[in-house]
Amino acid sequence: MVVDGSLTVVHKGQNRGARIFRFTSIAERLLMQSIANGLLISMPDTHDTLFRSLADPTRRAIFERLCRDGELTVGAITAKAGVSQPAVSKHLGVLKQAGLVRDRHEGRQTHYSAQLKALAPLVDWTNQMAGFWENRFDHLEDLLKRMDQ
């Protein structure tokens, strides 16, 4: 919001109260407005599902272990997961729904394996954001050079 010729930005963090930043110079205002405008990038639902499933540290550890060790049974995963077997099964269900793991039944055991191709949207998004920020920093560098002249 612009008040009295200055730009005021209210940032609400997850674990903190709101923080208020006030930018008074034209350069600061332009930079913050361009960043704020450029960050309005929406992600498809598949991306949200992927990010949510990997946001949990236990799920991420299970997925990383499957990537590192290959196919494992639920019992083998539970042995080193630090949580109960029902909790591991729930985490595997979330990872399966996101397409990050595949299950294979053999008798009474279920084997799980990581599906690395499912990370493609994450890689694409990371590359897109890297390009976005490189572009923003290039614009900032140009602006600072013009200001120095």
N, C-alpha and C positions, 0 to 999 in steps of 0.2 A: 504494500500500500504506500502511496506517496502522500506525505504530510509535510507542509511547509517547505516544499522543494527538496525534501530528503526522502529516501526510500527506507521504509521500515519493514524488516522481514522477521516474522515470528516463526521460530523453529521449535516444534514439539518433539523432543526425543522420547525414546521408549522408556527409559529408566529415570529420566529427569523431568523437571517441570519445563515450561516454555522458556526459551531463551530469545531475547529480542536483540536484533542487530540493527544498527542505524547507519545507513550509507549516505553521506552528504555530497560527495563530489560527483560530478557528472559521469566520470569514468566508472566509479564504483556502482552507480545506479544502472548504467548501461550493461555492465558486466553481470550484475545480479539479475536484471530483468531478462537478459538473453539466456542465462543459465536456467532460470525458472521456466521460461517459455520452452526451451529445448528439452527439458526433462519430462515433459508431458508425453511420454512414449508409453503406449499401452502394450501389454504383453498378452498373447493368446492364452486361453485357459490351459492348454497343454504345458505352457511354460510355468504358469502358476502352480500346477500340480507337481511338476518336476522340482521347482524350487522349494515348495512346502515339504515335499517328501525328504529332501536332502537337508532341510533346515534343522531337523532334530539330530542332536549329536549321536544318539544311540543308533538311529537308522543309518546315519552317515558312516559310522564305524562298521556296522554290519555290511553295508555296501562296499566299503573299502576293503574289508576282509575278503569278501567274495571276489573282488577284482584281483586281489593279491594271491589268494590261495586256490582259486578256482571253485569248482562245484563242491558244496558241502551239504550235509544233512542238517536238519533243524537241531538235532542233538549236539552236533559238533559246533554249530554256531552258538547255541545256548551255553555250552561249556566255557566259552571265553567272553561272553557278552556282558556278564555282570548283572543281568536281569533274568527274570523267570522265563520258562519256556512259553507260557501263554503271551507274555509281553513280546518275546522274540517273534512269535507267530503273527501277532498284530502288526509289528513293524514290517515283517516280510510281506504281509498283505498290502500295506500301504506302498511299499516299494514295487510290488507286482502290479498294482493298479496304475502306478506311474510308468510302468513298462521298463523299470530298471532291473528287475530280476525275472527269471523264468523258473518255473517249478517243473520237476519231473518225478513222477511217482514210480517207485520200485518196491513192490511188496507193501509192507507197512510203513516204509520210510519215504519221506519226501526230500528230494535233493533240490537245492537252489543254486543257480548260477547267475552271475552279473551279465547284463546286456549293455555293453559299452556303447552300442549305436544309439541307445536311448539318450545319451548325453549330448547328442548333436545339437539340440535346441539351446542347451546351456552354452556350448562352444560358440554357436552363432550369435547368441545374445551378448556374450563376453566380447566377441570381435566387434559387434555393432557398437557397444558402449565404449570400447577402446578408441574406435574411430571417432565417435561423438566427442570424447574428451580431448583427443588430439586436435580436432577441429576447433574446439573452444579455446584451448591453450594457444593455438596459432592465432586466433582472433585477438586474444588478450595480448600476445606478444606484439602484434601489429599495432594495437591501440597504444601500448606503452611506448613503442618506437615513435609514433606520431606525437605523443604527448611530450617526449623528450626533445623534439625538434623545435 
